[in-house]
Amino acid sequence: MKLIVGLGNPGRLYINSRHNAGFLVLKELEGIYKIKCKKEKSIQALSARFKLGEPVVLAMPLTFMNLSGMAVKALMCKYDVGLSELLVICDDMDLEVGRLRIRTSGSSGGHNGLNSIIDCLGSRDFNRLRIGIGRPGIKTEARDYVLSVFRCKERKLFIESIDRASRCVESWLNNGINKTMNEFNSNTRS
């Protein structure tokens, strides 16, 4: 079983914010696989199951970003998913808008959602797909920046990155992490 978790904040206020990149990829995957994430019993998350050779669970924590680890840990326990079968999708200020990075482990890079997951799982050894949202200007606080929407000139690149991220997830499911890293971590936008 594979577990794909898109990070974001629930609620209309945050729908198109930079911080909701993970949720937006999950919405794209819902459309591709013609499924709909629904409220999980006793877990603060929306989820959907489908088969792609093996069972796959898509999930969006409803705990707000900074407490994402609680939902991820509960989902992993419920579905008996190991660390190598987990893929977390989130935004990344250290990548320019339109860039993707998929890795098998690493630090949180200061991302509070990843911090929460690392703390709750007691490990940094899980797959993560980071979607570039760029850095804020000098006078903009990081918190305000990640909760803002994309400027017009960035919007097209971001939408393209959501499409590429969904293809990256499909590659991870079908081809494994190594081939996916080779294809999607190049400097060019594939």
C-alpha angles and dihedrals in degrees: 000000000000124000119204114189123190114200124219144112121278121234139063093272092068103035098114099024122128089245091061096066091116093053090049092054090050090051089052090050091049088059094046094050095034094234134127127220112232134186113289117229110251093351124096095235145088114235146170132193128213139154126249101165086309132027115284128192121202114199141180116193115227092199095095119253100284093057098041092121093069092060094041093052092047091049092049091051094046094049096033093237122168125217093259090056093054123095118184119195119202146148122268127202091195091067122070118244110283098026125116131199125186119189139171095226144341145127125310091252086221093301107144094208091055090044089056093049093047090049095048095044095040089225142085091202103104132104117264133183113204122200117205117241098165130232127295121245120264094266096046122092114230091236092055091044097054091048092051127093123246121273115245095258091052097043097080093050091048094050089050090050091053089054092048090047091055089051088048090054090049089050090051090052095046105030107023132241102293097055090042093052090050092051102040105032095065119118092247123080104249 
